[in-house]
């Protein structure tokens, strides 16, 4: 197996002749793939100090010391020869393997190490982010310590040990920090001898090498054919994009505990990401439910057959794991992405809820975000989580928290065009990579979610004078509505927002809803009226009766204006029936009554009244 070189060690080797100190950030707590035997190609995953020590040994370094604010000073590795050398050169007195030190004593040790000429040695300052609470508000002792460190970096010189010869190298001091800004800014900026190293997440080649190293630990790998092994390594590598090598090792451990074989690698990766082994998307009954879903959906979302059919096509693609199948990489994109567009009140949100019930069997697996609440740039902190150091940074983001809590869910972004453009940029990452990291540094994975965006774009458009006018209207054919709405959406993302890449990520998943027709409006009205009757029965134990003539008059009042869709019908039903019904019943003695019959609707001075008979 060919083990790729570790990038940050390559950078360190390049800089050792010219830099004396290093501020190291990024994935410092990750594991690193270290070759063991060039002949066999074997390798092992090791922590930072082990990787550093193996590198330093190859550069003729004889001693590595490690300090942290809790345990103090230690020798790495903890072996007799290194302990004796540390005691002789630096008067290190270890008790139970470590020596507590003040900042003043530590700065003296740093000075000695930088000036040591007999042997090559190095010092790691671990958890350096915790040396001071606030890097820009140092105590007197802390300030003196960092000034001394800066002075040491400038006064140090590259050393050629007497017994080694070769290229002059510094005795390096490495500060391990969570972020470079955890140290005083002047300390890292003002010294030309201090370099910054950032350890990034492992790339494809490194993850592939680690996957090959870990593969024999999976059940069934030893007996698998060569092509099956190759496919396993590929799936393991691609499925862990953006993850650390420590995560790959944890996935391997999880697979062993859950008795997962190489054929279950997708389940092992998903379980690590979302914390759930059971996968609703692979349930056999789901295919049966979706196969018979058209009537189920149209019972709740009326008059939108083209939209329902297209939605089900996209859903079937999600169930068969073919989302993004045209791309080379498997990736971790969301299971499905839908962009519901069309007039208000025609069933966009209701269809989202219906899909949740259909796929996950529970509408609780549904999270809705009203994007009009995120129209200002600063509201991104609420949605995605504030950066560390800011107010509420520990709370995380509403979106990332929701997806971590419900990894198998439908996430609805209502009226997406009202979100601030900077927030929309975050959706590029979600749609492409299927993950998002909040201000706390925690990653939420969207790979098992259905993302639904809703929008009213294209119903009204602005002319050259900034005046809004109807782009489509009730009575237009569905083909006309779909064409004009799609065109308006394209223009909005390309020209208004200058975000054509976001439109490209959505692709052909735009589902256009039609206006509510009078026939469909009557069905919606009857459904709402049945809901009122059911509530009367449940709350007041009254059976509702209504002659056909009264029903027809009420229907005419409620569907007179269909520009607001089903929501407008509900509003009219509330004004023309529920409010006067409530007023009339409030004045009645209902004890012993079992039936209420609405005999007439009258209107005087814009006040609607009902004539009732109670029995």
C-alpha positions, -999 to 999 in steps of 0.1 A, spaced: 0 0 0 13 34 -10 9 58 20 7 95 10 31 119 27 16 139 56 12 175 44 19 193 76 51 173 82 63 182 47 57 219 55 76 215 88 105 199 70 106 228 45 105 254 73 128 239 99 159 256 85 143 291 86 116 291 114 121 286 151 85 284 163 52 272 149 15 279 157 -3 247 146 -41 247 143 -68 227 125 -71 190 129 -45 187 156 -66 160 174 -69 138 144 -50 106 138 -23 105 111 -14 75 88 22 66 95 42 41 74 57 13 94 75 -8 69 83 4 34 88 -32 21 54 -45 32 36 -11 28 20 -15 63 10 16 82 -8 26 114 -29 55 126 -11 75 153 -18 108 173 0 141 167 29 136 191 37 101 177 37 114 141 59 144 151 84 122 170 88 97 141 94 126 118 119 143 141 138 110 146 144 108 109 158 143 111 183 133 138 164 148 167 171 131 200 145 145 224 109 157 223 93 174 253 56 181 256 39 206 280 3 213 287 -13 235 315 -28 205 333 -1 178 334 29 201 330 61 189 313 65 153 300 90 134 279 79 118 247 82 89 244 84 81 281 115 60 278 146 58 300 171 72 275 149 103 268 142 109 305 179 107 313 187 131 284 161 156 295 174 155 331 210 160 320 204 188 295 174 207 311 174 196 347 139 180 341 127 164 374 98 141 366 74 129 393 49 103 382 60 110 346 55 148 346 68 180 361 46 210 370 59 244 358 51 280 361 50 302 330 83 317 341 99 283 344 85 273 310 99 304 293 133 295 307 130 260 294 120 273 259 151 296 259 174 266 268 159 244 241 162 271 214 199 275 224 208 238 228 237 228 206 247 193 217 216 175 204 186 184 184 154 187 205 119 201 202 91 213 225 53 209 220 31 233 239 -2 214 239 -36 231 247 -18 264 242 -53 280 236 -58 276 273 -27 293 286 -46 326 288 -84 331 291 -85 361 268 -56 365 244 -60 403 241 -65 408 279 -34 391 293 -24 392 330 10 406 337 26 372 340 10 360 308 21 391 289 56 386 301 55 350 291 45 358 255 70 386 252 97 362 263 85 337 237 86 363 210 121 373 220 132 336 220 119 332 185 139 361 172 171 353 190 171 316 181 195 304 155 196 273 134 219 247 149 242 220 135 248 195 163 284 187 167 280 149 163 256 151 133 267 176 108 244 183 79 219 211 73 214 236 102 180 232 117 162 251 145 151 234 177 114 240 171 87 251 196 53 241 184 22 258 199 -9 235 194 -41 257 193 -77 253 184 -75 285 163 -46 308 155 -64 337 171 -64 320 205 -29 335 209 -22 373 211 -24 386 176 8 406 180 27 375 190 19 356 157 22 387 135 53 406 147 79 378 146 93 367 113 106 335 130 71 322 139 53 303 112 16 292 112 7 256 101 -29 246 95 -37 209 95 -66 203 71 -90 174 69 -75 144 50 -79 145 12 -93 116 -9 -59 100 -13 -52 99 24 -87 86 33 -83 60 6 -50 48 22 -66 48 56 -96 28 43 -73 2 28 -55 0 61 -87 -4 81 -105 -27 56 -92 -60 70 -109 -52 103 -143 -55 86 -161 -88 87 -159 -106 54 -131 -86 39 -105 -114 41 -128 -138 20 -141 -111 -4 -130 -111 -41 -107 -84 -53 -134 -64 -71 -156 -65 -39 -127 -52 -18 -120 -24 -43 -157 -13 -42 -156 -14 -4 -126 9 -2 -141 32 -28 -174 34 -9 -156 39 24 -134 67 10 -162 86 -8 -187 82 20 -163 99 45 -156 130 25 -148 159 48 -142 135 78 -111 129 98 -90 97 99 -101 93 135 -136 92 123 -127 64 99 -112 45 128 -144 51 148 -166 39 120 -145 7 119 -150 2 156 -187 9 153 -190 -16 125 -173 -43 146 -196 -36 176 -227 -37 154 -215 -68 135 -216 -50 102 -198 -65 72 -181 -49 42 -214 -49 24 -228 -27 51 -203 1 48 -229 27 39 -249 18 70 -218 21 92 -209 55 78 -245 67 81 -248 54 116 -216 74 126 -229 106 110 -265 106 122 -264 82 152 -291 59 138 -285 25 124 -321 18 113 -326 33 78 -362 42 69 -352 47 33 -344 10 29 -377 -3 43 -394 -25 18 -428 -12 28 -418 24 17 -418 14 -20 -453 0 -16 -465 32 1 -450 54 -26 -464 31 -53 -499 37 -40 -493 73 -28 -510 93 -55 -545 89 -41 -532 94 -6 -516 127 -15 -545 140 -37 -568 135 -8 -549 162 11 -535 183 -18 -563 188 -43 -561 198 -79 -523 196 -83 -519 164 -102 -489 175 -124 -471 187 -93 -479 155 -74 -467 133 -102 -434 151 -105 -429 151 -68 -434 114 -66 -409 109 -95 -383 127 -75 -392 108 -43 -389 75 -61 -354 85 -72 -346 93 -36 -358 59 -24 -337 41 -50 -306 60 -39 -302 75 -74 -301 112 -64 -271 127 -81 -264 93 -98 -251 112 -129 -221 126 -109 -189 106 -105 -188 109 -67 -213 92 -44 -211 122 -21 -235 129 8 -261 150 -9 -296 152 6 -319 123 -3 -341 147 -22 -344 183 -31 -377 199 -42 -385 235 -51 -422 241 -48 -433 272 -67 -467 287 -75 -495 309 -61 -502 312 -24 -525 288 -7 -525 261 -33 -510 233 -12 -472 237 -12 -468 235 25 -495 208 28 -477 186 3 -445 189 23 -464 177 54 -480 149 34 -446 137 21 -433 136 57 -463 115 68 -458 93 37 -421 86 40 -415 87 78 -449 79 91 -450 108 114 -455 146 107 -432 152 137 -403 144 113 -409 178 98 -391 211 104 -402 244 89 -382 276 87 -400 308 76 -373 325 56 -389 359 60 -375 357 95 -340 355 81 -340 385 57 -311 402 76 -275 391 73 -271 389 111 -299 363 114 -276 337 100 -263 333 135 -297 322 146 -302 298 118 -266 284 116 -252 292 150 -231 321 162 -193 319 159 -174 309 190 -168 339 213 -201 356 204 -233 356 223 -252 323 222 -224 306 204 -228 275 226 -265 272 216 -258 261 180 -280 270 151 -318 263 148 -312 245 114 -282 224 124 -298 215 158 -330 204 141 -312 181 116 -290 166 143 -321 158 164 -341 145 134 -316 132 108 -344 114 89 -368 143 82 -383 168 58 -369 203 61 -390 230 47 -376 265 39 -408 286 33 -406 316 10 -369 311 3 -366 342 -18 -370 363 13 -338 350 29 -307 372 29 -284 363 -1 -255 355 23 -277 329 40 -286 315 6 -249 309 0 -249 283 28 -274 263 9 -248 258 -18 -228 238 7 -258 218 19 -269 209 -16 -234 200 -28 -218 184 3 -249 175 24 -234 189 56 -231 221 75 -209 230 105 -223 254 130 -206 280 152 -196 254 178 -178 234 152 -204 206 152 -214 191 119 -250 184 109 -254 159 80 -283 164 56 -277 131 37 -309 115 49 -332 145 46 -356 158 20 -351 195 15 -381 215 3 -380 251 -7 -412 270 -14 -416 302 -33 -441 326 -48 -416 338 -74 -431 342 -109 -467 350 -98 -459 387 -99 -430 404 -117 -417 439 -117 -417 460 -149 -390 484 -160 -405 510 -137 -405 488 -106 -442 483 -106 -455 448 -97 -480 432 -120 -495 398 -126 -472 374 -146 -498 346 -144 -534 346 -133 -563 322 -126 -576 308 -159 -542 305 -175 -534 269 -187 -510 249 -165 -485 249 -193 -485 287 -194 -482 289 -156 -453 265 -155 -434 281 -183 -437 316 -170 -430 307 -133 -399 287 -143 -386 315 -164 -392 340 -136 -374 318 -111 -344 315 -135 -342 352 -140 -344 359 -102 -315 336 -94 -294 346 -124 -299 383 -126 -315 396 -93 -294 375 -70 -264 367 -93 -265 332 -79 -269 309 -109 -249 282 -91 -277 279 -66 -302 274 -93 -279 248 -109 -278 228 -76 -316 228 -75 -316 215 -111 -348 203 -126 -364 198 -92 -387 228 -96 -423 217 -91 -448 243 -103 -483 244 -87 -514 255 -105 -541 280 -95 -571 266 -77 -600 260 -101 -636 265 -90 -642 227 -91 -612 221 -69 -622 250 -46 -655 234 -40 -638 202 -29 -615 222 -6 -645 240 8 -664 208 15 -633 193 33 -631 224 55 -668 223 63 -664 187 74 -636 198 97 -659 223 113 -686 197 117 -661 173 133 -649 200 157 -685 208 167 -691 172 175 -659 168 195 -661 200 215 -699 207 218 -714 173 210 -735 189 183 -742 174 149 -741 200 121 -768 201 94 -772 225 65 -796 225 36 -782 224 1 -793 260 -6 -775 273 24 -744 253 16 -744 266 -20 -748 302 -8 -719 298 17 -698 282 -11 -704 311 -34 -693 335 -7 -661 316 1 -648 310 -35 -657 343 -49 -620 353 -50 -595 324 -56 -564 345 -58 -554 334 -23 -560 297 -29 -571 273 -3 -559 296 25 -583 323 12 -612 299 12 -605 291 48 -603 328 57 -637 334 40 -652 304 57 -641 317 90 -656 352 83 -688 340 67 -696 310 88 -674 301 118 -675 336 134 -713 341 131 -719 304 141 -698 309 172 -716 342 180 -750 325 176 -741 294 197 -726 316 224 -760 331 231 -778 298 232 -785 272 259 -768 241 246 -776 217 274 -794 186 261 -790 198 225 -777 173 200 -781 189 166 -778 224 151 -793 232 117 -782 263 98 -813 275 80 -802 308 65 -773 333 61 -782 370 63 -761 401 61 -769 436 74 -745 465 77 -717 442 68 -725 419 97 -732 383 88 -757 363 109 -769 328 108 -804 315 115 -802 283 136 -824 256 148 -813 235 179 -827 201 186 
